[in-house]
C-alpha cells in the first residue's frame, strides 16, 4: 500500500496522490500519469505563484464552493 504524506495546517492541505516512481516500485505496469498533487485552501487564502520553465506541468484547478481568481502569465 502506498500512503501519501499530507502537509498542512488550519489554512491549507497539500499532498501527492500519485507519484510514478513510488507506483513503479510496487507495480510493474506502465502508466501515462507522472505526478498528481492536490492542495486544499480555506476561503480568502492566497496561494503563492509558481514558475516552471524547464519541467513545466499542467495544472487542474477545482473550485467546490464560492469562486476562485486564477492568474496565468507567459514568461517566455
Secondary structure, DSSP 8 states (H G I E B T S, - for coil): ------EE-SSEEEEEEEEHHHHHHH-----S--EEEEEEE-TT--------SSS---------SS----------
